[in-house]
Amino acid sequence: MTLLNKKALMIHAWMTGNIGDVLHTKPIIKYLQKKGYKVHLSGYYPKENYEWENIIKIIDAFYKEDVVRDYDRIKRKKLFSQYEKVIFIPGPYISNIDKKRKEASLTDIEILSELPQTKCILAGHSFSKLNKEDFDILKRADVIVSREIESWNYLNKNGCKTVLSADLAFVYLSEMYKIEETVREVNKRKDKKLCFLRHDNIKLEELFGINENNLIKTIKKILNCNFLPLKDKIIIILKISLEKIISKNSKNTGISTISLKGINQDSKIDINIETCDFATSDEFRDNPKMGKVCLINNYKFINCNKVQKLINVILKYNVIISDRYHPAIVSFYFGKETICLPSKNDLKMRGLVLMIKNHSIKNIIKLAKKSLTW
């Protein structure tokens, strides 16, 4: 195969707002291009003003498709056969928690196992709660890269040969900032912690002291309505109504606080609405709940829909609390006090904490780069 004919297809790009996938994907593209590959990308088309638009500009081709629901095996086999490498980027994490996305990934691995001339590479996914049948399919992949120690252990225990690496966000950050230069921006929010909470992890009524039935359902009905000219007025009316609900339900209870034990903490920490600002690196999923709750109640909520914004926001705070993986990585990289909360897929966050505990950032970057040899 001549240099000009070398082609790689990156599939399962989850391009609807998760900045973490951008941080992990861009180093893969740079690696492939450095090796002389034409790089094609397959996935959802991103919303406007997201970082993925910049990624599409630097690749050779983009295929728009619904990567979860559009599965014509014959069509996909024909597509895959045109490439020397097919690389799964960390869009669908492979777990029974998300069965549709797991099925999409495992189907593609099965198809690629019928194409010996095409390498199947899983470039740093998260794994949890898989069945024996799932592991049997995973074993057919040519290369499986684990981006932290816990997923690596989990796969090895279940008979899957895997390469221990680190998330490529560390490589991305190291190319933007030398570690020595990260010491440390003067913090502008000394009185505040910055808290990244997944929309599906912590019950909002526990945190904000309000009843979900009275709040979330009402917000969905009203803020998703089509009466945009009345939106501001509706918000004011809704806010007054919610204040009545809150004062009735939480009278004399003081500030609403939730106490949680961080993965890397010996004691519980309080997430307090008076001492925390809130943010997300995945606006598409978190904004409908977390964002709207904060909007209505005048709590600061920051949508980080570009990498530079995520970095700039994190640099302004002393303490970062996160159950989102990539904000925790950015926080660790810049030497912030970082409290990692458990999430539905505990493996990756526990694995990240273990790596940070046992390795320097420089060694983690070396480990991540070393895995880019496929």
LINTABEL-V98327 format. One record per residue. N is the residue number from 1. RES is the residue in one small letter. OMEGA is omega as a letter, one per 20 degrees, with the letter a starting at -180 (* if undefined). BURIAL is b if it has 9 or more other C-alpha atoms within 8 Angstrom, else e. Layout:
# LINTABEL-V98327
n->[N/N]
res->[RES/RES]
omega->[OMEGA/OMEGA]
burial->[BURIAL/BURIAL]
This chain:
# LINTABEL-V98327
n->[1/2/3/4/5/6/7/8/9/10/11/12/13/14/15/16/17/18/19/20/21/22/23/24/25/26/27/28/29/30/31/32/33/34/35/36/37/38/39/40/41/42/43/44/45/46/47/48/49/50/51/52/53/54/55/56/57/58/59/60/61/62/63/64/65/66/67/68/69/70/71/72/73/74/75/76/77/78/79/80/81/82/83/84/85/86/87/88/89/90/91/92/93/94/95/96/97/98/99/100/101/102/103/104/105/106/107/108/109/110/111/112/113/114/115/116/117/118/119/120/121/122/123/124/125/126/127/128/129/130/131/132/133/134/135/136/137/138/139/140/141/142/143/144/145/146/147/148/149/150/151/152/153/154/155/156/157/158/159/160/161/162/163/164/165/166/167/168/169/170/171/172/173/174/175/176/177/178/179/180/181/182/183/184/185/186/187/188/189/190/191/192/193/194/195/196/197/198/199/200/201/202/203/204/205/206/207/208/209/210/211/212/213/214/215/216/217/218/219/220/221/222/223/224/225/226/227/228/229/230/231/232/233/234/235/236/237/238/239/240/241/242/243/244/245/246/247/248/249/250/251/252/253/254/255/256/257/258/259/260/261/262/263/264/265/266/267/268/269/270/271/272/273/274/275/276/277/278/279/280/281/282/283/284/285/286/287/288/289/290/291/292/293/294/295/296/297/298/299/300/301/302/303/304/305/306/307/308/309/310/311/312/313/314/315/316/317/318/319/320/321/322/323/324/325/326/327/328/329/330/331/332/333/334/335/336/337/338/339/340/341/342/343/344/345/346/347/348/349/350/351/352/353/354/355/356/357/358/359/360/361/362/363/364/365/366/367/368/369/370/371/372/373/374]
res->[m/t/l/l/n/k/k/a/l/m/i/h/a/w/m/t/g/n/i/g/d/v/l/h/t/k/p/i/i/k/y/l/q/k/k/g/y/k/v/h/l/s/g/y/y/p/k/e/n/y/e/w/e/n/i/i/k/i/i/d/a/f/y/k/e/d/v/v/r/d/y/d/r/i/k/r/k/k/l/f/s/q/y/e/k/v/i/f/i/p/g/p/y/i/s/n/i/d/k/k/r/k/e/a/s/l/t/d/i/e/i/l/s/e/l/p/q/t/k/c/i/l/a/g/h/s/f/s/k/l/n/k/e/d/f/d/i/l/k/r/a/d/v/i/v/s/r/e/i/e/s/w/n/y/l/n/k/n/g/c/k/t/v/l/s/a/d/l/a/f/v/y/l/s/e/m/y/k/i/e/e/t/v/r/e/v/n/k/r/k/d/k/k/l/c/f/l/r/h/d/n/i/k/l/e/e/l/f/g/i/n/e/n/n/l/i/k/t/i/k/k/i/l/n/c/n/f/l/p/l/k/d/k/i/i/i/i/l/k/i/s/l/e/k/i/i/s/k/n/s/k/n/t/g/i/s/t/i/s/l/k/g/i/n/q/d/s/k/i/d/i/n/i/e/t/c/d/f/a/t/s/d/e/f/r/d/n/p/k/m/g/k/v/c/l/i/n/n/y/k/f/i/n/c/n/k/v/q/k/l/i/n/v/i/l/k/y/n/v/i/i/s/d/r/y/h/p/a/i/v/s/f/y/f/g/k/e/t/i/c/l/p/s/k/n/d/l/k/m/r/g/l/v/l/m/i/k/n/h/s/i/k/n/i/i/k/l/a/k/k/s/l/t/w]
omega->[a/a/a/a/a/a/r/r/r/a/r/r/a/a/a/r/a/a/r/r/r/a/a/a/a/r/r/r/a/r/a/a/r/r/r/a/r/a/r/a/a/r/r/r/a/r/r/r/r/a/a/r/r/r/a/a/a/r/a/r/r/r/r/r/r/a/a/a/a/a/r/a/a/a/a/r/r/r/a/a/a/a/r/r/r/a/r/r/a/r/a/r/a/a/r/r/r/a/a/a/r/a/r/a/a/r/a/r/r/r/a/r/r/a/a/a/a/a/r/a/r/a/r/r/r/a/r/r/r/r/r/a/r/r/r/r/r/a/a/r/r/a/r/r/r/a/r/a/a/r/r/r/a/a/r/a/a/r/r/r/a/a/r/r/r/a/a/r/r/r/r/a/a/r/r/a/r/a/a/a/a/a/f/r/r/a/a/a/a/a/a/r/r/a/r/r/r/a/a/a/a/r/a/a/r/a/a/r/a/a/a/a/a/a/a/a/r/r/a/a/a/a/r/a/a/a/a/r/a/a/a/a/r/r/r/r/a/a/r/r/a/r/r/r/a/a/r/a/a/a/r/r/a/a/r/a/r/r/a/r/r/r/a/a/r/a/a/r/a/r/a/a/r/a/a/r/a/a/r/r/r/a/a/a/a/a/a/r/a/a/a/r/a/r/a/a/r/r/a/r/a/r/r/a/r/a/a/r/r/r/a/a/a/a/a/a/r/a/r/r/a/r/r/a/a/r/r/r/r/a/r/a/a/r/r/r/a/r/a/r/r/r/a/r/a/a/a/a/r/r/r/r/r/a/r/a/a/a/r/r/r/r/r/r/r/r/r/a/a/a/a/a/a/*]
burial->[e/e/e/e/e/b/b/b/b/b/b/b/b/b/b/b/b/b/b/b/b/b/b/b/b/b/b/b/b/e/b/b/b/e/e/b/b/b/b/b/b/b/b/b/e/b/e/e/e/b/b/b/b/e/b/b/e/e/b/e/e/b/e/e/b/e/b/e/e/e/e/e/e/e/e/b/b/e/e/b/b/e/b/b/b/b/b/b/b/b/b/b/b/b/b/b/e/b/e/e/b/b/e/b/b/b/e/b/b/b/b/b/b/e/e/e/e/b/b/b/b/b/b/b/b/b/b/b/e/b/e/e/e/b/b/e/b/b/b/b/b/e/b/b/b/b/b/b/b/b/b/b/e/b/b/b/e/e/e/b/e/b/b/b/b/b/b/b/b/b/b/b/b/b/e/e/e/e/b/e/e/b/e/e/e/e/b/e/b/e/e/b/b/b/b/b/b/b/b/e/e/b/e/b/b/b/b/b/b/b/e/b/e/b/b/b/b/b/b/b/e/e/e/e/e/e/e/e/e/e/b/e/e/b/b/e/e/b/b/e/e/b/e/e/b/b/e/e/e/b/e/e/e/e/e/b/b/b/e/b/b/b/b/e/e/e/e/b/e/e/b/b/b/e/b/b/b/b/b/b/b/b/b/b/e/b/b/b/b/b/b/b/b/b/b/b/e/e/b/e/b/e/b/b/b/b/b/e/b/b/b/e/b/b/b/b/b/b/b/b/b/b/b/b/b/b/b/b/b/b/b/b/b/b/b/b/b/b/b/b/b/b/e/e/b/e/b/b/b/b/b/b/b/b/b/b/e/e/e/e/e/e/e/b/b/e/b/b/b/e/b/e/e/e]
